[in-house]
């Protein structure tokens, strides 16, 4: 079984590798997020409810590994939900500044995406560390990218969500408000389409083709609603 984080061939050979199955399992279990694993069986069985990860509160490397592992274990059926979090108790408990959650979310989103979509990525974050191209995440997800849904607005604009994600997971409202929200989302997608028509490469996520979805998305999520991009 391949290690979850590999180094280039020039790295020091002194790193010890687990030599038996139980050691490998313990190593993987220690690195996977418990809050993702406790929903894995439901995600695999129903392919309906994405597990929402509060990106600013967790190390992006661990989030990326957990997401890629679940995607592999589920046969490519994992839907990756992300959010900024809004509970007052969460950020102080993790030692994070809640006033920075919009910026923290974007930084963590970029960091996770770099690990999931690039080989030996080079990436630098003001909050989460630096990738110098000497290590890689293995195995990658089965698809070139994971279908990623942003929950709520995560302190971002609809234009940002339309550009960077594969769908928007929002909350149920009364019929009039929901119609208005759906209209605003369609307008954001229309603006993105017009921009892509003049600058088709710069605004696409890695592995994404305009108008293309690698896997089908649910049209409705239990406890809320979602619209795929």
Buried (B, 14 or more C-beta within 10 A) or exposed (E): EEBBBBBEEEEEEEEEEBEEEEEBEEBBEEBBBEEBBEBBEEBBEEBEBBBBBBBBBBBBBBBBBBBBBBBBBBEBBBBBBBBBBBEEEBBEEEEBEBEBBBBBBBBBBBBBBBBBBBEBBEBEBEBBEEBEEEBBBEEBBBBBBBBBBBBBBBBBEBBBBBBBBBBBBBEEEEEEEBEEBBEEBEEBBEBBEEBBEEEEEEBBBEBBEEEEEBBEBBEEBEEBBBBBB
